[in-house]
Amino acid sequence: MTTIYLYSFASVIAVSLVSFVGVFALSLQEEVLRKYIFIFISVAVGALLGDAFIHIIPEAFANSTNVLGTSIAVVAGIFFFFILEKFLHWHHHGDGEESQIHPAGKLILLSDGVHNFMDGIIIAASFLVSIPVGIATTVAVVLHEIPQEVGDFAVLIHSGYTKARALWLNFLSGLCALLGALVLFALGDLASNLSVWFLPVAAGGFVYIAVADLIPELHKTKEVRYSLLQILALVAGVLAMVALTFIE
């Protein structure tokens, strides 16, 4: 059992570090990133929607015995993030430096944290099956996280976070994978049962952020050539998620 613990925790730590690897090249030139942020926001929209509809929601239904309940959980996730953003907007009107941060940044951190938490549970559970299965699952999660983390980083920069703070917060969100693994080993079957509901709620959060927060930002770009670049980047984000289905 000790070997399984070591492999599991090493794997979730590796997944957490992807938050640095995926954005390292982009973070070197912050001015360039801010200039072309609309392209990365477009990739983020495609990746979030692709992740939700191609990966998370199908997986949630595959692991569910209650289709209606799972569908309601997706809608509940959308409602939850709508209510949460309402609260953040009320707080957003307060005084101080924190009020300069757009609520979309906080929402992406929360939803990605839930997603990473689930990744930790999935990785730990796969190692309980066997070490080869656990390693294969870890590789799939890492490949899955890289395009998403690039998009998340772009959203944080766009929301007003500095480069250093965006990297740090993205890493803290990634550490939720470690928490997921710890919870699985501590709670066993109970954690696995709860994960059936966490997945669709996280998917609803991704859909809400993409549609309610990010797409309206893309509409602020009026020039035809930039709009075409947005569309291409959005499609690229979706195709990245499609490509991962052939690897997982």
N, C-alpha and C positions, 0 to 999 in steps of 0.2 A: 504493500500500500504506500510505503514511503516513496518508492520510485514513481508511482503515479502522481503523488503530490508534487514531487520535484519537476516532473515533466509538465504538469498542468500549470504550475506557477511560473515556470520559465517561459512557457508558451504565451500566457496572458501578458506577461511583462513585455515580451517581444511584440505582441499586438499593440500594447500601449505605446511603445517607442515608434511605431509606424506614424504616429501623429507628428513626430519630428522629421522622419525620413521623407514623407510625402510632400512636405512643404518647404524643405530646406533650401532647395534651389530658388523657389519663389521668394523666400524671405530675404535673400541677399540684396535684392534691388527693390526696396519698398516703394520708391517713387514710380518705377516702371509698373509695379503691381497695381498701384492706385490708379495709374493712367488707363490701364487695360482691365480694370476690375470687372467691367461689365461682361467680358468674355468668361472670366472665372465664375461669376455669378450664374451665367447661363449654363456652364458645365455643372454647377451645383444643383440647379433646378432639374436638369436631366438626370443627374445621379440620384437625387432624392426621390424623384418620381419613379425612376427605373428601379431603385432599390425597394421602394414600397410595393410597386405593382408586379415586379418580376421576381423578387426574392422573398420579402418578408410576408406579404399577405398570402401568397400561395403556400409558404411554409406553415403559416399560422393555420390555414384551413386543413393542410395535410395532417397536422398534429392535433386537430380538434375533432371532438365527437359531437359538437354543438355548432352547426353552421350559422344558425341565427344568432347565437350568443357571440360568436367570433365577429360576425358582421356588425353587430351592435357595438362591440369593443372598438372596431375601427372608427366608427362614427363617434363614439365616446372620446376617442383620442383626439379627433378633430375638435370636438366641443371643448375638451379639457384645455387644449392649447389656445383656443379662442378666448376662453375665460382667463387663462393665465396671462395672455397678452394684454387683455383689458386691464388686469391688475398692474402689469408692468408699465403700461401707458400712464396709468394714474400716478405711479411712482416716478415715471419719466418726467413728469411736469414739476418735480421737486427741484430744490436748489442743489448746487454742488457739481463736481466733475462727473459723478456717476450719471447725472441726467443727460450727459452728452452721448451716452451709449444708446444706440437704437435697440429696442426690445428684440428685434430679430436675432441679434447676437446671443442674447440670453436664452432665447427659445432653442436655437441650434445647439447650444451647449447642453441644455436639459434633454432634448430629444436624442442627441448623439450619446449622452451619458447613459440613457435607458438602453439604447441599442448596444453600446459597449458592454453594459451589464449583462445583457442577454448573450453576447458573444462569449463572455467569460463562463456563463453557465453551460453553453453549448460545448465549448472546448473541454471543460472539466468533465462533462458527461461523456464525451467521446473517448477520453482517456480511460474512463471507467470500463468502456467496452474493450478497448485494447490500445496499446501504445501506437501501433501503426495507424489505426483509425484516428487517434488523437492528433498525430503529426499531420496527417492528410487534411483534417479539419482546420488545423492551425494555418496551414499554407493557404487554404481556400479563404479563410477569414482575412489574412494579411493582404492577399491579392484584392479582396473585396474592399478593404479599408482604404487603400492608397488613393484611388480616385475620389472617394468620399471625403477623406481628410483634406485633400487639396481644395475641394469645394467649400468645406467648413471653414478653412483658414481664410479663404477669400471673403466669405460672409462676415467673419469676425472683423477683418480689416475694414470692410465696407460699413460695418456697424459703428465704427469709431474706435476700436481697440488699437493700441500700438502694436507694432510687429512683435516685440518681446512678450507683451501680455497675451496676445493672441496665441502665440506658440505655447506659453505656459498653461493657459486655460484649456487649450486643445489637448495638452498632455494630461492634465488633471481629469478631463472627460474620459480620456483613454484608460486611465487607471480604474475606471468603473468596471472594466473587464476583470481586474484582480478581485474586486469586491464580489462580482458575480460568481467567480470560482470558489471563493471562501464561503459564500452563502450556500452554494450547492453541496459542498462537503459538510457543512454544518447542519443543513436541514434535510438533505437527501431528497426523498420523493416529494416532500411538500414544495420544495423550490421548483422541481420539475413541473408540478401541477400549476404553480403560479405563473410559470414562464409561458404557458398556453395563452394567458391573458395579457402579459406584458408585450408580447410580439405585436398583436394587432393595434394596441394603443400606441406603440412606438411608430408603427406604419402610419396611423392617423396623424401623428405629430409631423412626420416628414411631409405628408401630403399638404397639411395646413401651411407649413412654413414655405413650401415651394409655391403654392397657389396664392396664398394671402399676403405673404411678405415679399417674396423675391420677384415673382413675375410682374407685379406692379412697378417695381424698380426698373425692370428691363424696358417697360413702356415709356420711361422717361427719355430713352434714346430715340431720336426722331430720324437721324440720317439713315439713308437707305443702305449704304455699305456697312455701317455698324449694325444695323438691324439684321442684315444677312449673316454677318459674323456671329451674332447672337443665336440665330437659328441653327447655324452649323455647330456651334459650341453646345447648344442644348441637345441636339441630336447625338453629338459625340458623347455626352454624359449618359444618355440612355443606352447607346451602343456599347459603352464600357460595361454597363451592368448586364447587357445581353451576352457579351463575350464571356463574362464570368460564369454563365450557366454551362458553358462547354468545358470549364476547368473544374468546377466543384464536383 
